[in-house]
Amino acid sequence: MTSARTRARMIDRIKQLGVEDQRVLAVMSNVPRHVFVDEALSHKAYDDTALPIGHGQTISQPYIVARMTELALGAAQHEKVLEIGTGCGYQAAVLSQLFKTVYTIERIGQLSKNARDRLNQLGVRNVRVRHGDGSAGMPDAAPFDVILIAAAAPIVPEDLIEQLRLGGRLIFPVGDEVQELRMIERHEDGVVETRLEKVRFVPLLPGLA
């Protein structure tokens, strides 16, 4: 279940799909994904697939976590990253190995508590978990080098661009039935938006639960 061979198969699959950054591959190999899923699903933890984590939410497939992390590392600095949609905490655990401080916000209280407990269990000390409505970002902790949204917004979240540092990146899925992964980079003379690939995420919802 958690053997080196099982993890190696996951990494091989991620590489086949185009992720090349060795830092990302090393972290993905080391972070124990099985800790972040229900014990009954732990035998599927290293399959390249999304899995349910309760409350209508999922842990993203490993490739998507790796892809978004690789994009995040293209930012000018790696000091502060904001993740909107903590879920089970797996993406935050991956980011914690590559950024100085990770801020992550989750609207569902039980998921937020579970993620905090798991991260503490693994000895991760540079992730700040908050139970709150992440649809407006986290302006009190801005600016960020990267903002990563782990749920699909119906429209481009323009207000979050203001919470980016110059040279920063906003990485997010957008759309309803058909979703697309996009990246917005903030520069002195404006922003550049890049459309990347088709994806499937749970919807970004406002409010607390």
DABEL-V64963 format. One line per field, one symbol per residue. ss: DSSP state (H for helix, E for strand, C for the rest). psi: psi as a letter, one per 40 degrees, with the letter a starting at -180 (. if undefined). burial: + if it has 9 or more other C-alpha atoms within 8 Angstrom, else -. Layout:
ss: ???
psi: ???
burial: ???
This chain:
ss: CCCHHHHHHHHHHHHHCCCCCHHHHHHHHHCCHHHHCCHHHHHHCCCCCCEEEECCEEECCHHHHHHHHHHHCCCCCCCEEEEECCCCCHHHHHHHCCCCEEEEEECCHHHHHHHHHHHHHCCCCCEEEEECCHHHCCHHHCCEEEEEECCEECCCCHHHHHHEEEEEEEEEEEECCCEEEEEEEEECCEEEEEEEEEECCCECCCCCC
psi: dfidddddddddddddeehdhdddddddddhgdddeiideedeedeigiiiieifeiihiidddddddddddeeidifdhihhhgdbeedddddddeeidhhhhhhdhdddddddddddddefhefhhhhhihedeagdeeiiidhhhhfihidihgddddeeiiheihhhiiiicdhihhihhhhideaihhhhcihihiiihiiii.
burial: -----+++-++-+++---+----++-+++---++-+++--++--++-+-++++---+++++++-++++++++--+--+++++++++++++-+++++-++++++++++++-++-+++-+++---+--+-++++++--++----++++++++++++-----++-+++-++++++++++--+++++++++-----------+-+-++-----
